[in-house]
Amino acid sequence: MRWLKMLLLILFVVSCGGEENDKIPCTETDGGTGCHQGFSCIDGECVCNINCPAGYHCEYDPVVDMAVCVENQGTDGGVVDSDHDGIPDDGDKSGQSGDNPCTGGGNTNCDDNCPLDPNPAQSDQDSDGKGDACDNDNDNDGVPDDRDNCPGVYNPYQIDIDSDQQGNECDDDDDGDGVLDGADNCPLVANPGQEDSNQNGVGDACETDRDGDGIEDDVDNCPQTPNAGQADQDGDGQGDACDPDVDGDGVPNGSDNCPRTGNSSQSDTDSDGEGNACDDDDDGDGVLDGADNCQWTANPGQADANGDGIGDACDSDNDGIRNSEDNCPNTPNPDQWNNDGHLPDIPDDDGDACDPDDDNDGVLDASDNCPLVPNVDQADDDQDGRGNACQTDWDGDHIPDGDDNCWMVYNPRQRDSNDDGIGNACDRDSDGVPDPDDNCPDDENSNQADTDGDGLGNACDPDDDDDGVPDSQDNCRTVANADQLNSDGDGEGNACDDDDDNDEVLDGDDNCPLVPNPGQEDANQNGIGDACEADRDGDGVPDGSDNCPDDANVGQADGDGDGVGDVCDNCPADANTGQADGDSDAVGDACDNCPADANTGQADGDSDAVGDACDNCPADANTGQADGDSDTVGDACDNCPADANTDQTDTDSNGAGDVCDPDDDGDGILDDGDGSGTEGDVTCTGGATTGCDDNCPLDPNPTQVDTDGDGIGDVCDP
């Protein structure tokens, strides 16, 4: 009887146990409801959670209503096949089911990787020992299959650009624009039209530099017009290359007579099509504005009778006031008095010097008994020739003549800056000389000195001695000396210097007035000092007149006519009287191709007239030495002419330096691939190669492999 009971118990266990009845539906949030003791709810099913020793396996025991460990029968631990899929729970017969789950497509000599779910093929995509049939995360990316937008492809970040519920990793049209990724020129940005204005294979929709000028579109002031220099003359944020009004003066470039110089008025004095604002010869007389004494009036001869710096053509009366500003352009009146200009009812613009009726009362000054005070009736009760209207106040400023500090000029405020008794109105420079008598009414000169007697006092005369040399440059301001000879170089011309050779012997007593000889030696007693009779180089030409006194040159050849003979001239073909040689290389500054850098040999490898010693591009001709980014490397040879990079580093040797190359290593992955403006802030990881920054910007790695996911690609990760 005992063996029969045992047999019935075994049959009961086999039929009701064997884990088959363990497949009771449950949820992970029901607190285990629906699962027997010793079982846990996993992936929606009750699974045994007790550990059995070797030679035992877990089964449900209906007698005790809980999970129990049952000894395997003999050596055949692989008899039990809970899900009846042909793969034993303990297929390797180790005595422990699940210790060697089937993987890699194998289904023999291994344990069923889903013992409760039929899966004869034993598929295990992520090779985690748990078959796909019972694995709720087949790609092992940490996202349950029921929520995974690519359940068969590892994609932990679940990126889904087009939000079509199909992740990018398994979507062949990531942006959902109808163009498959392999053919899409912007696979992550929808652009069904595939527009590509610069034909570089990158669509406009995701192009970060559409005009290919090295400046990212988000900071490019002309994103569709190449302009690497980003010039923006008017500072309006729109680059000159695409700005319809470069100078911002309101006149379109095509109509602007000075498109790069603001001139809203478009003034063009000489009507040559070039506005005054940018025309270096406004009046078109052949004399540049900087040197023209009548900038807006044509006068090629530059006649200036009084030498005041204002040409006769624009100062007809030579009173120092330009015709355009002169109230009497044909009558000298430097004081510009205009008596009736202050009258409220009858003012005019003519100065008194050319106005026949200074008070504008209709009575000409020659007949007016009050020429500065309107009095049409000319009443003169006492018949003294002075009308009643100005009997006690000649200038009509309501200040009696006896008290008026300028009785002949209207000045009701009686200002007198220097308290000399003569009002400012009639003595503008406060030098005590009334303006009508002052030869410099606007410049203090109480002594009224006028060296050249031209009526213009020295204080305001630009050429006191009338020798044609402006006082500012004249080494003898009050003595005419057009040749400006100055033998001793002391700044005082010979004409006014009483010791021309500066040897402390006055010229009247000096036996060599132009050659320093303080001892006055005269061996032959002929009245001519030895110092000016000597011939040091023995070429028969006295030193005083020898153009190379220390180098024999009988013919006195002087090819450049600078007063220095060819044999001793440091620039024999270029005039340079002073023989300046700033870098002391024996080559004068006038002909030195590097005047500030010693280079006796004058080497110039690129023949651009700039010596190699100072050439910022010694192998590339660039006469102007343009260096737009001021990095000491000339634009002609600079691999980033708009970005300073003295070291010229060019990692991928593509001719564009790293500082301006969007892809330093030339691997097709942009250094700032996410277009944020900051390189390296979002590096490529997880196999991504677009929309992120190069994780090894100086080492080519087009695949951006980053095994440890630290944001640094394998090729440069130490």
C-alpha positions, 0 to 999 in steps of 0.5 A: 500500500505504501508504494501505491500511495507514493506512486499516486503522489508522484503522478499527482505532482507530475500532472499538477506540478512540473511548473506547468501550472505555475503559469498563472497570470498576474501583475507586478503591482498586485502584491503577488495576488494570483501567485502561490507561496514561493512564486513571484510575479515576473513579466506577467507570470508567476515564477518560482523564486526559491533556490534549489540545490544541485540535483533538485528543481523547483515545482508547485506542490498542490498538497502544501500549496507552495513551491518546493524543491524536487529531486531530479530522477536519476541522472535524467534531469532533462525529462521535464519540459514545462512548456512542451516546446521540445527543449527540456528545462534542464537540457544540459542534464546538470541537475539545475534548470536554467544554469546553462540557458540556450544562446546563439541559436543552439537548442541542444545540450542547454537549458530552455531559455523560456521554460514556461513559454514555448520557443523551440528555436530558443531565439535570444536576440540580446544573448542575455540567457532569457529567450525572446519569447519570455524576455520583455526587453529583447534588445536589452536596452533597458526599455521594455518591449511594450514601450520600446519604439525599436524592440528589436534594436538597441536604442536606450535613448528612444530618439524618434525625430519624426515622432512616428513611434518608430525610433531612429535606429530602426526607422529608414526615414528618420525625419518622416519627409518621404525621402529614405535616410540613405538618399536624404541630404538632411536625414534628421531634418524634414526637407522633402524638396531636398533643396541644396543651394550650394550643391555640396550634398548637405541640404539647406534645411540642415546646412550650417554654412550655406554660402560656404564662407567658413562662417556658421549661418547662425552668426553669418551676417550674409548667410547666403552670400560668401563673405568670410571677412564679415565686413559691415560698414554701417554696423546694421547687422547685415554684411556689406556683401548682401547689404543693399545700402552698405553705408546706411545713408538711405540711398541704395548702392546702385544709386549712391554716388558714394556707396561706401561712404555715408552721404545722404545729400549726394553732393557732387560739386564737379558732377563727375558721378563721385560724391564729395564724401568719397571724391578726393578732388571735389571740384575736379581741378586736378588738385587733391582736396587735402592740398586744395586751397579751394576745395569746392571751387575749381582753381588748378593754379591755386592762386592765393594773392595774400598767402592766407591759405584760402585761394583767390577763387573762393575768396575773391576779396582776399579778406580771409573769409570764403565767398560762401560764408562772406557777407561781402564776397567782393569787398574785403571785410574780415570783421563781417560787420552787418549793422542792419542784420540786428534790426528786427523789422528790416534786416539784410544779409549784406555786410556794411563794407558793401551795403550802401544803406547800413541801416536799411532805411532807404537813405544811402549811407553817403547821404544819411545823417544817421547811417547806422540808425533808421531815420527815414525823415532825416530830422536834424533839429539843430542842423548839425549834420547829425540826425535827431535819431542818433544825436547822442547815440550814433550806433542806435544801441541805446547807449549814449556815445559818451558811455558807449565803449563802441559808439560806432558799433551796435552793442547794447550789452557793452561786453569788454572782456579785457576791461580796456575800455574798448568793447568786444563788439569793436575789438574782437581780439581785445588787443586795444586796437579797434577792429576798423584799424586792426590788421588782425581783428581776430588775433591779439596784436597790439603792436600791429606788426606787418613785416611784409607790409601786405596789410595783414598783421603777422599775428594772422598772416600765414606768411609774414615775410611773403617768401612763399614758405608758410610760417609754420615751415619757414626757418626765417619767419620774418626774413624772406628766404625762399631757398630755406638754406640752413647750413648748420641745421640748427632750425634757423635759416642762414638768412636770419642766422648770424652764425651760419656754421654754429662755430660761435664766430659771427658770420661777419667775422668768420673766415669760413662762415659756412664751415665750423672753424672756431680757431679761424686758422688761415695758413696762407693768410688769404682771408679764407680759413683752412677749414673751407679750403681743405680737400680731405679726399684729394679729388681736387674739389674743396670739401666745402663744395664736395658732395662726397668730401671723404670719398674721391669723386672728381666728376661729382656724379650725383644721379639722384640729385640729392646733393650727396655724390653717388660714391657715398650715397646709401641710395644712389638712385633715390634722392635722400639728402639726409641719408637716413638709415633707420635700421643701420644696414648701410642701405638708406631708408629711401631705397630700403625694402625693409627700412625698420629691419636690417637686411644688407642683402635686400633679399626679396624672394617673392619680388613684391618690393618688401624684403624677406626680413619684414615680409609677412608672406615672404614666399607670396607677393603682397606689396600692401602687406594686408593682414586682415586679422592682425596675426602677423601672417599676411592675407596672401598666405594666411590659411585663415585670413579672417581669424587670427592664428599665428601658428597656422595649425591645420590638422587635416592639411586641407589649406584651412587652418583649424581656427576657421575649419568647421571640421579640423580633422576632415573626417566629415563630422563637424567640430560643432555638429549641433550648431550650438556655437560651442564645440564639444558641448554635445559630443557624439555618443551611442553611434550618432554621427549627426546633430552632435559635435566630433568626439575626437575633433583632431583625430579622424574618426568618421564612425565616432565609436565611443566604447565607454560612452564618455563623450571621447571617441576611442581614437583619442581616448587614453 
